[in-house]
Amino acid sequence: MIRKHAALTALAALITFGAGCTRDVSFKQDVYPILSENCLSCHKPGTEGYIKSGLSMENYDAVMKGTKFGPVIVTGSHISSTLVLLLERKGHPSINMPKDKAPLADSQIEVIRKWIDQGAKNN
């Protein structure tokens, strides 16, 4: 059931943000559902990911605040954003995300990349 939901989310993202699409990516409608489904169980106060990193994915302000080590989003540059690096599994294996879950679909990561590149707006 979870895989089916993830597949449907990925398909919706691909259709919405397919080649040539220039509409603004919405944090509330497009990005937060991905983060909520894949990250929130470990990244909210009281959970292991939050305790280790200080990163909460509960809302826009928390995501933009980043970790106790610094921001994970560099507005306008997904290439410079630690969040994307970890989601693409290009960091150290011990900190690649999501931990203990299947990697995000490429289409889901692309939604997050576009949102960041478009200014990581609270929309």
N, C-alpha and C positions, 0 to 999 in steps of 0.2 A: 504494500500500500504506500509506504514512504517513497519507494523508488518510482512508483507510478506518479505520485505527486511531484517529485523532483523532475521527472521527465516532462510532465505537463508544464511546470514552471519554466524549464529550459526552452521548451518549444514556444511558449508564449513570448519569452524574451527574444528568441530568434526571429519570430514573426514581427514583433514590435520594433526591434532594433536591427532589422536585416539591412542588407546592402543598400546604401543610398538614403537611409532614414536619418533625418536631421532634427527630429523633435527633441525637446529637452527631456532628459531622464529625470524622473521624479523620485526624490528620496522616499517619500511616503508610499507611493504606489509601486515603484520598481525595485529600489535598493533595499528598503527595510524588510520586505517580505523574504528576500534572500538571506539577509543577516539574521533575521528572526528564526528562520527555519534551520540554518546551519551553524550559527555562532552563539546565539543567546543562551542556550542551555549551559554553556561554560563561561560566558562573559557577561555576568551580571553580579552585583554585590553578593558575596557569600559563596560563590562558586570557585572551583579550582583555577580556571583561567583568569578570573578577576583577581584572586588573591595573589597569583604569581606575577601578573603583569599590570594590574590596575586598570585594564581595559574593560569598559562596559559597553555593550551593544544595545542597551535598553532604549535609547532614543538618539536623535540627531546630535544634541549637545554632547552627550557622552562619547559618541563615536568621534566627533571632532576634537574633543579634549585629548583623546589618545590614551597612552599608557603612562605609568609612573616614570618611564624612560623618555617620553616625548610623544609628539603627534604621530599618527599612523597615516594621516591624509595630508598630502601637499596639494592644496587647492590648485587646480589647473594642470597638474602633472601626475598622471597615474604611474609614470616611469619612476618618479621620485617617492612614491607613496609605499611605505612599508606594508600596508595592508595588502596591496596588490601583489607585492613580492611574495608574501607568505601564502596568499591564496593560490598563486601560480606554482607554489612549492619550489621556489628558487632560493629559499633560505636554508638554514641548518635544519636537518630532518627533525630535530627535537622541537622546533618552533613552527614548522609549517602547519597551516591551518586548512580546513578544520582538523583538529587532532582526533584520532580514533574514529573518524568518519570518512566516507568516500570524499574524494576531492570534488569541488564545485565543478559543474559543467562549464565548458569554455564559454558558452553563451551567457551564463550567469556572471562570470568574471568580466566579460565584455561589457555588460550593463554597468558594473561597478567602475570599470575603466572610463567609460563614457561619462558617467555621472561626475567623476573626479575631474576629468578633462573639461567638462562644461562648467566647472567652478564649484563643484560639491555643494550645491545650493540646498537649503532647507525648504524644499518645495514638495 
